Amino acid sequence: MIYCVIPRELADELYDKMVEYYADNPNVTVIVDRREGPDRRAAAAPSGEDKRELRDRRRARVPGTFPETEAAD
């Protein structure tokens, strides 16, 4: 399913045109964006204490050194 989202400001002039344009395509649904209020994604930004803890999940390297090896000629 594909959604053709029309902004609310342009719904009066575009909605009917887009419905007619996609009438032959059953995979497309034309909808009007009716969301209101501030964008919640901006408020979800981490700040101070709320930051996610990022950890390195790779296995720790064995402590110590490796023996010297001679290069093959």
TAFENPE-V360913 format. One record per helix or strand of 2 or more residues. SS is the DSSP state (alpha for helix, beta for strand). FROM is the first residue (numbers start at 1). TO is the last residue. If there is no record, write none. Layout:
SS_FROM_TO ; SS_FROM_TO
This chain:
beta_2_6 ; alpha_8_21 ; beta_28_32 ; alpha_40_43 ; alpha_48_50
